[in-house]
Amino acid sequence: MVDFVPDDTAELRGWRNEARQFLEETIPGGFYFDYDYDESPERWAKCIDFWQAVGRKGWTALTWPAAYYGQGRSAIERYILQEEFCTYAAPNYPVIGLAVATALLRHGTPEQKKQHLKGIAECTTLWGEGYSEPGAGSDLAALTTTARRDGDGWILNGQKTLGTAAHMCQWMMVLARTEVGVQRHAGISCFILSLDLPGVTLLPLENMADGQQNQTFFDNVRLPADALLGTEGQAWTEIWFGQGGEKLVAGTPPDIWQMRIERQLKLLRGYCAETQRHGAPLDQDPVVRLQLAELYSGVELLKLHAKENYAQSTQLDWHASNPVSPIMNLGWFKEFWPDFCQTYMDILGPQAMVAEGPDALCNGHFEHYFRASFGNHAGGTAQLKRMTMATRGLGLPR
């Protein structure tokens, strides 16, 4: 354990109050974003409007260098801002733009940074993900999409799947194999490409939560030389940090989802205090009290580990001192989150599954927990996180 960065100085309290005032004025009343699987155009429009307002404040790029549209502020200031965003159920930054920003800041050429970072900071350009394939999900190193050299450029062929909101994006970050016959994690390169290039086809893929993801097909797509991001063949370690790890995100820490569940637990505790069952408040039932205590302990553990991550972080790199620490936190979260959702359902009962109408609990806000745990595989399963901690953190053999 390390000493935490103090987050309660007079200067930081002023910063927190500034963030709260902005959120009070900007978040639409009664509009909840956390763990809401509504992917309607109306909801996406509200997300984009919000983040464009954040961009006008310069807060999307809060910790970025001033040379690239940032303010160069500290990681703890970003942590405080993210805490307040979660408290107010603010929307996440659309799709993967901030992950792309981190990759650009760390590995992009000056020309790539100048071309792309401004649109990400202002949320005027949206980026889709070209990672998973029909045969390569958590085991992303099994990907078969290829990019072969052709003159001074590349020819891209293959298929990507589960591309969230790719139909709303203008650009995509794609992982492709540029060398075959080598160790499976080698020979993978990262490319950035416009989705209006000839040979790129998007097909809708409806998911179980009634949202739209996409299949993306690349048929002899010609990429210019400057589409390569980072070193050829080194994307696994440079860009992705391993599918068992956590993508590096400049501006949004890897603990964002963990922060949100503290607010969600407060909603559940409030409901239990106000709801009568068998003539007494629900939170006086000894079984419910034990369930709430277990959830509270899990949330506090996640918060503690998140703050430890920040004590070791720099402005842009949440993995500066201990690259496995965020993986540990995400691994624990992935094991805790299904239990969290199941406990919600156990306490609230069948009425929690009602999304709309007079019988919906808290205007249907609790209903999404019925569907939430299915998405826990995103970014790699809990088992894969354990493998990464064992191999990268402890040096154990596979």
PyMOL commands that set and color helices and strands:
alter all, ss='L'
color gray80, all
select helices_A, chain A and resi 10-26+41-57+66-68+75-87+97-107+110-122+140-142+166-168+225-227+235-240+256-274+282-284+286-311+325-348+350-353+361-364+369-377+382-393
alter helices_A, ss='H'
color red, helices_A
select strands_A, chain A and resi 127-130+146-150+153-160+171-177+188-194+200-206+212-223+228-229+276-277+280-281
alter strands_A, ss='S'
color yellow, strands_A
deselect
rebuild
show_as cartoon
